[in-house]
């Protein structure tokens, strides 16, 4: 039985809860337990299936923060959330020590943008704790990833990488049912790379793991529309709907309520297409 069971008949929505001072879309808005809880309650009321708590920004150009700073940001929030809700909670971290404390506080999933590469203890920790694991593709590191991203065939390279990282997780003892994969939209990728990955998401789906897509408010949406980060909701909804249509099982978003409404239509159309006589 997987640690987190996804809805069988619709796309799941992972709500973003950044408790950082510098995240690209909402940095500084939800710092501290009280502010974070207030935001989490809104996400839950709007229909989030998972709350993803992050204490270190991974926006382009971001520098890493010490583990103790990240722990101080996320662990009290996760503990307070766990006291209020049974909803699955995810911790967005690349550090095994932060993940360990977050899991002890009540998190169910580790969302690792490095796919377990930055901290060699991560995969074994997740296996030992029986947690879920999101493995994401990123070229480079956040501080430099957008300086000159380059690929020969971005779809093949990302699919191959995630297949290899999933195999590494399995070898470390993480059950296949607990592994999700994420193409890393906006992480070391130009607009054309992001579009290619979204258009050929079926290649990633074919690996057999639930696919997570996080396109919400990302820079490539601004490049396509000219909209500043605060005005990218329509573009974010389009990306979420099309990701779901191409096989994503989870979309990671800032705007949960609007996304749930858009996906209700997209998922209904998908179901109607499957049952058409």
N, C-alpha and C positions, 0 to 999 in steps of 0.2 A: 504494500500500500504506500503510495507516495506521501511525503510529508505534507504537501499542499495539493489538494485535489482541485483541478480547474473545472469551471462550468463546462458541461458537455454540449450545451446547445447555444452557446454564445461566446463572444470574445471577452476575455477577462480584462479588467482595467486595474493597473497598478498606479496608485496615486503617489505623486512625488511630494516628499516632505523634507525639504532642505533646511537643516539647522546650522547653516553656515553664514558668514558675513559677506561672502563674495561669489555665490553661485550666479550664473549668467542671467537667469530669469527672475529670481526671487531672493537674491542674497540679502541677508539681514532682516527679512520680514518675519521669520519664525524662530528666531533665536530664543533660547530659554524654554524651560518646561511649559510654562503657562501659555506662551504664544504658540509653541509647537502643538500642544494639546488642542488649543482652539482651532488651529488649522486642520489637525487630524480629524476632529469631530465634524468639520465641514466636509472633508473628503469622504468620510464614512457616510454621512447623511446623503451625499450626492451619489453614492453607490459604488465606492471603491471596493474591489475584491481583495486587494493587497495594499498595504501602506509601506512605502520604501523610504527609510530614514537615512539621510546622508549627512555626515559631519565634515566632509572634506570636498571642496569644489574640484570638479574635474573639467571645468570649462577650458577652452583653449587658452594657453598661457598661464594656467594655474600652477602654483608651486605647492609641493606636499607640505602637510602640517604634521607635527609630532604625534605619535600614537596617543600620548596622554591627553593632548588637546582634543583629538577626535573622540576619544573615549568619554571625556567630560561632556562633550556636546551630545552624543547619541545615546549613551547608556541610560541616563536618567529619563530621557524621553521614552525610550522603549519600555523601561520598567513601568512608567506611569501609564503608557498606552496599554500594556498587557493587563494592568489592573482594571482597565475600563472595557476592554473588548477582546473577543475571541478571534477577531479577524486576523488572518495571516500577516505577520510583520516581517519586513525584509530590512537588512542593514546593508547599505551601500558602502563597501570598504574593500581595500586591497590588503589590509593588514590582519594577520591571523590573531594577534593579541586583541585588537578591537573586535573582531568577529567573535572571539571566545567570550568576551565580556557581554557583548550584545546578545549572543545566544543564551547565556546564563540568565540574562535579564528578561528573556521571553521571546526573542526573535526566532523565526522559523526558517528563514532563508538568508543566505549570503549572496549578495549581488556584487560580483567582483569584475570591475571593468578591465582588469588585467588578465582575466581568465586563469587566475592562479599562478601567474608568472612572476609577479613582483615579490611575493613572499612564499618561499618553498614549503612553509608549514601549512599553507592554507588548505590544500586539498585533503590532507590527512586529518586536519582539524574538522572539516565539514563531515568527512566520513565518520569520524569517531563520535561526533555529536548527533549524527542522524539528521542533519539539516538539509534543506534544499539548496541548490546552487545554480546561480545564473553565471554563465561564462560568456564574456563579451569580447569581441574583436576590437583591438585598437592598434593602429600603427604608430610606434613611438611612445612618447609619454605626454601627459597633458601640457606640460610647459612648452613643448616644441612640436606637438603633433600636427599643427596646421601650417607649419612653415613651408613644407614642400612635399606633401603626400604624393606618392607615385606608385602605380601598380602596372603590371603587364595586363592582367585580367582580374579585375577586382572581385568579381563574383567567385571565380574559381579559387582565388587565393583566400578569401574570407571563409568560404565553405570548407576548404582543406584545413585551414587553421582551426576552425571550430570543431571539426571532426577529430583532429588530433588532440585538442584540449579536452574534449569529451572522453576520448579514450584514456587520457591521463587521469582524469577524475575517476573513471571506472576502475582503472588499475589501482588507484589509491583507496578504493573501497566505497566510493559513492555509488549507490544504486542508479541504474539508468533512469528509473522512474522519477528520481529527484534532480535530474539535470535538465536545465533549460539553456537555450543558446540565443545570443543577441548579436546581430551583425555590426553593432556599434555605429549607428548613423551619426555622422558628425565628428567621429573620433579618428582623426588622421585621414580625412576623406574630403575631397572636393565635391562640389555640387553634382558633377556628372557621376562620381563614384556612388554617392548616396542614391541617386536616381536609378542607377543600374542595379544596385542591391535591392531596392524596393520593387523594381520591375521583375526581377528574377528571384523573388523570395522563395518560390517553389523549389529552387535548388537547395536552399537551406532547410526547408521543411522536409525534404527527402532524407535528411540525416536521421529523422525519426524522433527528434526531441522537440518539445514545445518551443516555439520561436517567440521571443520577446522583441518588440520594436519600440524604440524610444526616439520619436521624431519631433516631439512636442516643442514648439517655439525655437527650433534649432536654426542655426545661421543659414543653412541652405534654403530654408523657407523664406527668409528675408531676402536672399539673393534672387529668388524667383519672383517674389511679389513686390519687393521694395518696402515691405512693412517693417517697422521697428519691432523689437522683441515683444513689447506689450500689446501689439496689434496683430499677432500672428495666429489668433484662434481659428479663423476660417481655414487658413492653410494647414494648421495642425490637425483640424478635423478631417480635411481631405486626406492627409497622409495616414491618419489612423484608419479611416474607412478603407482606403486602398490596401493598406497593410493587412487588414483583416480579410479582405477579399482575396488576397494572394496567399493566405494561409497562416498569418500570425495568430497565435493563441492568446497572447498578452500584449497590450499596448501600455506603455509607461507614459503618463501624461500629467500635466499640471492642472488641467481643466476637466475634472472628472465628470461633473454633471452634464456638460455639453457633449462630451465624448460618449457617455452612455446613451444619450438620446440619438446621436448620429449612428452609433453602432447598432442600436435597436433596429433601425431601418436596414442597415447593411446586412446584419445577421439574418433578418427575416427574409430578405431577398435571396441570400445564399441558401437558406433552407428551402425556399420555394423552388429554386433552381434544381436542387437535389431531388425533390419529390415530384417534379413536373411529369405528368403522364403523357 
